Amino acid sequence: MASAAVNEVLTAHRHSGRRFVADGISSFVLEAGAPDSPAVVCVHGVPASSFLYRKVVPELAARGLRGIAVDLPGLGLAERPPDADYTWTGLGRWLLAAIDTLEVERFHLVLHDIGGPVGFEVANAVPDRVLSMTLLNTIVEVQDFRRPWPMEPFAHQGIGEAWLASLRLPYAFTAIMRLVGVSGRVPRAEVECWVPLLFGDDGGNAFLKIMRGFELTDAKREAYVRAVRATPYPVQIVWGAGDTMLPWKRHGVAIQRASGLTHATLLPGKHFVPEDCPKEIAEAVSRLARR
């Protein structure tokens, strides 16, 4: 059962956003900034939700931008229909429908984890609407991607269900997050909020479908390279240098190679770098938006 401190943080999170429906699926969005300011759509991965960007969104607003973070289906406060398409293709299609529902015409993209492939689907569908793209600890060369050790069990029937159930044990999820995800500067109650947002009202079944819906093909790799190389919009890499799940020397350098970029901004954060470096991320997005 969640502690009083966790319930307080979750209540504040729910009250800071609003619900909306896109493509028949109800979800949740955090927003900050003037409606007519340049929009920045922040896309989370797994096992995250818009909660990951709760500190980034207001920092974007403070810099004259309109920060937007939505919950993808199957995660956070979004609905978890059993028949939804939880592949990257399906989530990308839903995300574009959500952007349209929120009446965002042109937008900057901030992409983290598998929010990268999901966002690349959007960018390839409507490249003329993308103003810029910021890549945070994500993947492009998906054809040879191997899930990091905390995520690999979820890909397998039976093992994934057992591994997921173990995360309900006291401090189990928090211990893993402290090890590979966030620094000790993030309060424990905020880390523990990730657990109910992961399990939701379906026990995490939709999350498992997402984890088993990765499209690790050469065709997707080619499509995602198109989304980051020689694009009509500027692209930048901002990376948590302490990430041991998607290490810079392997995955960050691979993105540099795929995108043709020679510069990257390395920040003192682990995999979930928006938790530790929200101001630095917002400033990097703002600089690119001004450019």
Secondary structure by P-SEA (a helix, b strand, c coil): cccaaaaaaaaaaaaaccccccccccbbbbbbcccccbbbbbbbccccccccaaaaaaaaaaacbbbbbbbccccccbbbbccccccaaaaaaaaaaaaaaacccbbbbbbccaaaaaaaaaaaaccccccbbbbcccccccccccccccccccccaaaaaaaaaaccccaaaaaaaaacccccccccccccaaaaaaaccccaaaaaaaaaaccccaaaaaaaaaacccccbbbbbbbcccccccccccaaaaaaaaacccbbbbcccccccccccaaaaaaaaaaaaac
